[in-house]
Amino acid sequence: MYVMKLATESKRLLRLENNKNGRAEYLGYFFYIGKGKCEMAKIEIFDPAMCCATGVCGPSVDPELTRMASAVFSLQQKGIEITRYNLGSEPEPFVTNQKVNELLMEKGPECLPVTLVDGEVEKMADYPTNEEFAEWTGVKVEELVHEKPKKKLNITLNSIN
Protein backbone atom coordinates (compact mmCIF):
# COMPACT_ATOMS: atom_id res chain seq x y z
CA MET A 1 0.00 0.00 0.00
CA TYR A 2 1.41 3.39 -0.96
CA VAL A 3 0.98 6.28 1.43
CA MET A 4 1.34 9.90 0.33
CA LYS A 5 2.07 12.48 2.97
CA LEU A 6 2.01 16.21 2.37
CA ALA A 7 5.63 17.37 2.56
CA THR A 8 5.29 21.13 2.12
CA GLU A 9 2.75 23.89 2.39
CA SER A 10 2.61 24.13 -1.42
CA LYS A 11 0.23 21.14 -1.51
CA ARG A 12 2.12 19.96 -4.61
CA LEU A 13 5.03 18.12 -3.04
CA LEU A 14 4.25 14.71 -1.57
CA ARG A 15 6.38 12.18 0.30
CA LEU A 16 5.65 8.72 -1.08
CA GLU A 17 6.07 5.71 1.17
CA ASN A 18 5.42 2.04 0.62
CA ASN A 19 3.86 0.57 3.75
CA LYS A 20 5.22 -2.98 4.03
CA ASN A 21 4.52 -5.18 7.04
CA GLY A 22 3.59 -2.13 9.10
CA ARG A 23 6.89 -0.37 8.25
CA ALA A 24 7.10 2.64 5.97
CA GLU A 25 9.75 2.42 3.25
CA TYR A 26 10.75 5.85 1.94
CA LEU A 27 10.42 6.04 -1.85
CA GLY A 28 11.10 9.71 -2.49
CA TYR A 29 9.42 13.04 -3.05
CA PHE A 30 7.02 13.51 -5.91
CA PHE A 31 4.99 16.35 -7.39
CA TYR A 32 1.26 15.82 -7.69
CA ILE A 33 0.35 16.41 -11.34
CA GLY A 34 -3.36 15.69 -11.14
CA LYS A 35 -5.74 12.77 -11.72
CA GLY A 36 -4.11 10.77 -8.94
CA LYS A 37 -0.70 10.80 -10.66
CA CYS A 38 2.62 11.90 -9.21
CA GLU A 39 6.08 12.31 -10.65
CA MET A 40 9.43 13.18 -9.15
CA ALA A 41 10.65 16.75 -9.28
CA LYS A 42 13.08 17.42 -12.11
CA ILE A 43 15.71 20.12 -11.62
CA GLU A 44 17.96 21.40 -14.41
CA ILE A 45 20.79 23.88 -13.85
CA PHE A 46 22.24 25.66 -16.85
CA ASP A 47 25.74 26.79 -15.87
CA PRO A 48 27.82 29.46 -17.62
CA ALA A 49 30.86 28.29 -19.57
CA MET A 50 33.48 27.03 -17.13
CA CYS A 51 36.20 24.41 -17.06
CA CYS A 52 34.46 22.22 -14.45
CA ALA A 53 31.37 22.14 -12.25
CA THR A 54 33.17 21.51 -8.96
CA GLY A 55 35.01 24.81 -8.55
CA VAL A 56 38.27 23.13 -7.59
CA CYS A 57 40.16 23.71 -10.81
CA GLY A 58 42.18 26.80 -11.58
CA PRO A 59 44.28 28.94 -9.25
CA SER A 60 41.62 29.25 -6.51
CA VAL A 61 38.67 27.22 -5.22
CA ASP A 62 35.18 28.70 -5.72
CA PRO A 63 33.25 27.75 -2.54
CA GLU A 64 29.87 28.37 -4.19
CA LEU A 65 30.59 25.87 -6.97
CA THR A 66 31.87 23.38 -4.41
CA ARG A 67 28.64 23.79 -2.39
CA MET A 68 26.58 23.31 -5.55
CA ALA A 69 28.46 20.16 -6.56
CA SER A 70 27.96 18.74 -3.06
CA ALA A 71 24.23 19.60 -2.95
CA VAL A 72 23.63 18.16 -6.42
CA PHE A 73 25.45 14.95 -5.47
CA SER A 74 23.39 14.63 -2.25
CA LEU A 75 20.13 15.14 -4.15
CA GLN A 76 21.10 12.60 -6.81
CA GLN A 77 21.90 10.07 -4.06
CA LYS A 78 18.34 10.56 -2.78
CA GLY A 79 16.87 9.80 -6.19
CA ILE A 80 16.08 13.39 -7.18
CA GLU A 81 16.42 13.97 -10.92
CA ILE A 82 18.87 16.86 -11.12
CA THR A 83 21.11 17.70 -14.06
CA ARG A 84 23.71 20.40 -14.66
CA TYR A 85 24.66 21.60 -18.14
CA ASN A 86 27.85 23.54 -18.86
CA LEU A 87 27.59 26.06 -21.72
CA GLY A 88 31.26 25.54 -22.58
CA SER A 89 31.09 21.76 -23.00
CA GLU A 90 27.37 21.02 -23.57
CA PRO A 91 25.85 23.82 -25.67
CA GLU A 92 23.01 21.72 -27.13
CA PRO A 93 20.64 21.89 -24.10
CA PHE A 94 21.00 25.70 -24.10
CA VAL A 95 19.77 25.74 -27.71
CA THR A 96 17.07 23.08 -27.46
CA ASN A 97 15.46 24.31 -24.22
CA GLN A 98 13.15 27.09 -25.40
CA LYS A 99 12.99 28.96 -22.07
CA VAL A 100 16.76 29.00 -21.57
CA ASN A 101 17.35 29.89 -25.22
CA GLU A 102 14.93 32.85 -24.99
CA LEU A 103 16.62 34.09 -21.79
CA LEU A 104 20.03 33.93 -23.46
CA MET A 105 18.74 35.82 -26.50
CA GLU A 106 17.05 38.51 -24.37
CA LYS A 107 19.56 38.93 -21.53
CA GLY A 108 22.78 37.34 -22.78
CA PRO A 109 25.02 34.98 -20.80
CA GLU A 110 24.73 37.25 -17.73
CA CYS A 111 21.43 35.47 -16.95
CA LEU A 112 23.35 32.25 -16.22
CA PRO A 113 23.14 30.15 -14.17
CA VAL A 114 19.46 29.41 -14.83
CA THR A 115 17.60 26.86 -12.74
CA LEU A 116 14.47 25.12 -14.01
CA VAL A 117 12.19 23.09 -11.74
CA ASP A 118 9.77 20.91 -13.67
CA GLY A 119 10.46 23.02 -16.76
CA GLU A 120 9.74 26.38 -15.10
CA VAL A 121 12.38 29.06 -14.47
CA GLU A 122 12.81 29.30 -10.71
CA LYS A 123 16.06 31.24 -10.52
CA MET A 124 18.51 33.01 -12.79
CA ALA A 125 21.85 34.84 -12.51
CA ASP A 126 22.62 32.99 -9.28
CA TYR A 127 22.78 29.42 -7.98
CA PRO A 128 19.98 28.01 -5.82
CA THR A 129 20.56 28.05 -2.08
CA ASN A 130 20.34 24.86 -0.06
CA GLU A 131 17.09 26.24 1.38
CA GLU A 132 15.65 26.57 -2.14
CA PHE A 133 16.73 23.02 -3.01
CA ALA A 134 15.00 21.85 0.19
CA GLU A 135 11.81 23.71 -0.74
CA TRP A 136 11.75 22.27 -4.27
CA THR A 137 12.55 18.68 -3.31
CA GLY A 138 11.34 18.15 0.25
CA VAL A 139 14.85 17.13 1.35
CA LYS A 140 15.95 18.67 4.65
CA VAL A 141 18.58 21.42 4.43
CA GLU A 142 20.76 19.52 6.90
CA GLU A 143 20.92 16.62 4.44
CA LEU A 144 22.47 18.90 1.80
CA VAL A 145 25.33 20.17 3.97
CA HIS A 146 28.39 18.00 4.33
CA GLU A 147 30.53 18.38 7.40
CA LYS A 148 34.10 19.47 6.92
CA PRO A 149 36.65 16.79 7.73
CA LYS A 150 37.48 16.83 11.42
CA LYS A 151 41.06 15.76 10.97
CA LYS A 152 43.57 17.01 8.45
CA LEU A 153 45.50 14.44 6.50
CA ASN A 154 49.19 15.13 6.03
CA ILE A 155 51.07 13.22 3.38
CA THR A 156 54.84 13.26 3.12
CA LEU A 157 56.38 12.11 -0.13
CA ASN A 158 59.95 10.91 -0.19
CA SER A 159 61.85 10.84 -3.41
CA ILE A 160 63.52 7.64 -4.45
CA ASN A 161 66.86 7.95 -6.25
C-alpha positions as CSV (number, residue, x, y, z in Angstrom):
1,M,0.0,0.0,0.0
2,Y,1.4,3.4,-1.0
3,V,1.0,6.3,1.4
4,M,1.3,9.9,0.3
5,K,2.1,12.5,3.0
6,L,2.0,16.2,2.4
7,A,5.6,17.4,2.6
8,T,5.3,21.1,2.1
9,E,2.8,23.9,2.4
10,S,2.6,24.1,-1.4
11,K,0.2,21.1,-1.5
12,R,2.1,20.0,-4.6
13,L,5.0,18.1,-3.0
14,L,4.3,14.7,-1.6
15,R,6.4,12.2,0.3
16,L,5.7,8.7,-1.1
17,E,6.1,5.7,1.2
18,N,5.4,2.0,0.6
19,N,3.9,0.6,3.8
20,K,5.2,-3.0,4.0
21,N,4.5,-5.2,7.0
22,G,3.6,-2.1,9.1
23,R,6.9,-0.4,8.2
24,A,7.1,2.6,6.0
25,E,9.8,2.4,3.2
26,Y,10.8,5.9,1.9
27,L,10.4,6.0,-1.8
28,G,11.1,9.7,-2.5
29,Y,9.4,13.0,-3.0
30,F,7.0,13.5,-5.9
31,F,5.0,16.3,-7.4
32,Y,1.3,15.8,-7.7
33,I,0.4,16.4,-11.3
34,G,-3.4,15.7,-11.1
35,K,-5.7,12.8,-11.7
36,G,-4.1,10.8,-8.9
37,K,-0.7,10.8,-10.7
38,C,2.6,11.9,-9.2
39,E,6.1,12.3,-10.6
40,M,9.4,13.2,-9.1
41,A,10.6,16.7,-9.3
42,K,13.1,17.4,-12.1
43,I,15.7,20.1,-11.6
44,E,18.0,21.4,-14.4
45,I,20.8,23.9,-13.8
46,F,22.2,25.7,-16.9
47,D,25.7,26.8,-15.9
48,P,27.8,29.5,-17.6
49,A,30.9,28.3,-19.6
50,M,33.5,27.0,-17.1
51,C,36.2,24.4,-17.1
52,C,34.5,22.2,-14.4
53,A,31.4,22.1,-12.3
54,T,33.2,21.5,-9.0
55,G,35.0,24.8,-8.6
56,V,38.3,23.1,-7.6
57,C,40.2,23.7,-10.8
58,G,42.2,26.8,-11.6
59,P,44.3,28.9,-9.3
60,S,41.6,29.3,-6.5
61,V,38.7,27.2,-5.2
62,D,35.2,28.7,-5.7
63,P,33.3,27.7,-2.5
64,E,29.9,28.4,-4.2
65,L,30.6,25.9,-7.0
66,T,31.9,23.4,-4.4
67,R,28.6,23.8,-2.4
68,M,26.6,23.3,-5.5
69,A,28.5,20.2,-6.6
70,S,28.0,18.7,-3.1
71,A,24.2,19.6,-3.0
72,V,23.6,18.2,-6.4
73,F,25.5,15.0,-5.5
74,S,23.4,14.6,-2.2
75,L,20.1,15.1,-4.2
76,Q,21.1,12.6,-6.8
77,Q,21.9,10.1,-4.1
78,K,18.3,10.6,-2.8
79,G,16.9,9.8,-6.2
80,I,16.1,13.4,-7.2
81,E,16.4,14.0,-10.9
82,I,18.9,16.9,-11.1
83,T,21.1,17.7,-14.1
84,R,23.7,20.4,-14.7
85,Y,24.7,21.6,-18.1
86,N,27.8,23.5,-18.9
87,L,27.6,26.1,-21.7
88,G,31.3,25.5,-22.6
89,S,31.1,21.8,-23.0
90,E,27.4,21.0,-23.6
91,P,25.8,23.8,-25.7
92,E,23.0,21.7,-27.1
93,P,20.6,21.9,-24.1
94,F,21.0,25.7,-24.1
95,V,19.8,25.7,-27.7
96,T,17.1,23.1,-27.5
97,N,15.5,24.3,-24.2
98,Q,13.1,27.1,-25.4
99,K,13.0,29.0,-22.1
100,V,16.8,29.0,-21.6
101,N,17.3,29.9,-25.2
102,E,14.9,32.8,-25.0
103,L,16.6,34.1,-21.8
104,L,20.0,33.9,-23.5
105,M,18.7,35.8,-26.5
106,E,17.1,38.5,-24.4
107,K,19.6,38.9,-21.5
108,G,22.8,37.3,-22.8
109,P,25.0,35.0,-20.8
110,E,24.7,37.3,-17.7
111,C,21.4,35.5,-17.0
112,L,23.4,32.2,-16.2
113,P,23.1,30.2,-14.2
114,V,19.5,29.4,-14.8
115,T,17.6,26.9,-12.7
116,L,14.5,25.1,-14.0
117,V,12.2,23.1,-11.7
118,D,9.8,20.9,-13.7
119,G,10.5,23.0,-16.8
120,E,9.7,26.4,-15.1
121,V,12.4,29.1,-14.5
122,E,12.8,29.3,-10.7
123,K,16.1,31.2,-10.5
124,M,18.5,33.0,-12.8
125,A,21.8,34.8,-12.5
126,D,22.6,33.0,-9.3
127,Y,22.8,29.4,-8.0
128,P,20.0,28.0,-5.8
129,T,20.6,28.1,-2.1
130,N,20.3,24.9,-0.1
131,E,17.1,26.2,1.4
132,E,15.6,26.6,-2.1
133,F,16.7,23.0,-3.0
134,A,15.0,21.8,0.2
135,E,11.8,23.7,-0.7
136,W,11.7,22.3,-4.3
137,T,12.6,18.7,-3.3
138,G,11.3,18.2,0.3
139,V,14.8,17.1,1.4
140,K,15.9,18.7,4.6
141,V,18.6,21.4,4.4
142,E,20.8,19.5,6.9
143,E,20.9,16.6,4.4
144,L,22.5,18.9,1.8
145,V,25.3,20.2,4.0
146,H,28.4,18.0,4.3
147,E,30.5,18.4,7.4
148,K,34.1,19.5,6.9
149,P,36.6,16.8,7.7
150,K,37.5,16.8,11.4
151,K,41.1,15.8,11.0
152,K,43.6,17.0,8.5
153,L,45.5,14.4,6.5
154,N,49.2,15.1,6.0
155,I,51.1,13.2,3.4
156,T,54.8,13.3,3.1
157,L,56.4,12.1,-0.1
158,N,59.9,10.9,-0.2
159,S,61.8,10.8,-3.4
160,I,63.5,7.6,-4.4
161,N,66.9,7.9,-6.2
